[in-house]
Amino acid sequence: MAHTPVLLVIDMQILFLGPAYRPEETIAAIAGLRTRALAAGVPVITLRQHSGYLEMGSSGWQVAPELAPGEDEIVIDKTTADSFLGTDLDARLRGLGATEVIVTGFATEFCVDATWKQALSHGYDVTLVADGHTTFDRDDSTRVSAARSIELFNDIAGAIEYPPRTVRVQKAAEIDFGPAI
């Protein structure tokens, strides 16, 4: 089977980016990756959270302008941290012939984590973009800092074994959209 990656951009919505850790740097990493993916013909799927506190169509619900999906791109609205649960994400990926998902977005320990792990269970290889996900910026000394949380989840993804699936953790600039070797 041919290697067919799909880039996932999870919940990079305006409401979340205000309290996010290093939002500008994360947006820049994802935007550069997104541009390269589209140039290489790699599909991009944008996922948007919808819930009681985040009304569809509101200004906070909108995706960051730098990451706004084009007219012909797939956009999926979801109501849980798991981007597969209650959505047609798996059907869309299968329709694209995807063999790998490249995961970016917000929030590291919630939506990003749930989605990349479920991708494995659905039979996809995973690349977690080390500098392409973020979470709430925490200054509360009773919790794990955002920087440490991101580092921890990158370490977990890099250590997990899920045969026959593969999991990689790479920075956005390291990701090659050429054919798999």
N, C-alpha and C positions, 0 to 999 in steps of 0.2 A: 504494500500500500504506500502511496506517495505521502511524503511529509507535508501536511497542510496546517499551518498555524493560523490561529485567529486571535486578535488582540481584544481583550476585555477591558473596558474602562468602567469601573464600578463606583457609583455614587459620588462622582466628583461634582457635587452640587453646591451652589452658592451658600446655602444655609450651613453646611458642614465645613466649608473652607474658612469661615471666620474664626472658629475656635480650633482650627487644625494646626498641627506642628509643621512648620516650614512649608506652607502651602504654595508659595511662589516656586520654590525649588522642585517640589513634586509635580506641579502643573507643567513646568518647563521640561522635566524629564519625560513625562507622559506625552506632551505635545510633540516633542522631537521624535519620540518612538512612533507615535501615531502618524506623523508625516512620512516617516520612512516606510512604515507598514503599507500605507495607502499607495505610495510610489512603487512598492514592490508587488502590488496587487493582493496584499494580505487584508482580508476583511477585518473591520473594526466593529465590535458590538458595544454599544453604550447601554449601561444599566442605570436605572434611576429608582431611588427609594421613594415610596409613597406610604404615608402613615397618618395617624391622627394629628401629629404636629407638623407634618409636611404636606400641605395640600397641593394636589396636582395643578399645574398651571401657575402657581404662585411664583414670585420672584426668587424666593429661596430654593424652590424646587428645580429651577433651571440649572443646566450644566454650565460650568465655568466657560466663558466665551472662547477661551483658547482651545477648548476641547469639545466645543459644540459639534454634534454630529451633522454630517451633510444630509441633503435630501434623500439620497439613495442608500444611506447607511441604516443598519438595523438598530432600533432602540427598543429596549424591553423595560417595562415598569414592573417593579416587584414590591412585596410587602414584608419580606423577611430578610434576615442576614444572608441566607442561602439563596444565591441567584438562580438556582435550579428549581427550588421549591415553589410550586404553584405558577410557574412560568413556562414558556415554550423555548427556553434557552437550549436545552438538549436537542430538541427537534431542529432548531435553527442551526446549531453547530453540525448536526448530522447532515442537514441539507447542504451545508457548505463543504462537506467532506472533511471536516476538521479532525485532525489527529492530535493536535496540541493546542492548549490555551495559554496565552501569555497574559498574566494577571497583574492588573494595576488598580489603584483606587483608594477609596476611603471606606471604612475604618479598618485598620490592620487586624485587630484582634476580633473583629465582628464579621463584617461582610466579606472582606478580602480573605480571611482565614477560612470561613465557612465555604466560600465559593471554590477556592483552589482545592480543598480537600474533597468536596463533592465532585469536582471535575475528575479526580482520580477514580472515584467510585463509579463514575459514568463512563470510564474507559479512555480518558484523555491523558496524554502526557501534559506536564505542567511546567511552565517557567514563571517563577515569581520574580517580578522586577524589583530588585533590592532597593532602589531609590525611587520607585514608582508607586509607592503606597505610603499612606500617612494615617494618623489618628488624632484624637483630641489632644491638644497641648495641655499637659497637666502640670500645675505648679504645686499641687497638694503633695506634701512629703509622705503621706500615708499610702500612696499608690506608686506603681511603676511609672517612671517618666515615659513620655512618648518616644524619645530617642531610644531608651532601653527596650521598650515594647517592640519597636520596629526591628531592632537588632536581634532580639530574642526570637521573633517570628521568622526572620530570615534564617537564623541558625536552625530552628526547628525544621523548616522546609528543606534546608540543605542536608539535614541528617536523616530524614525519613526514607524508609525503603518501602516500596509498594509495587513489587514485581507483578506483572511485567511492565508496569508504567515507569516512566522516569520523571524525576523532579529536579529542576535546576533552579538556582538562584543566581541571577545576573543583573548587573547594572544596565540601565537602558542603553548606554553607549556600546555595550558589549554584545548586544543582541544582533544576530545576523539573520536577515530574512531570506538568505539564499537557500538552496537545497540542503537538506540534512546530509551529513557525511556518515 
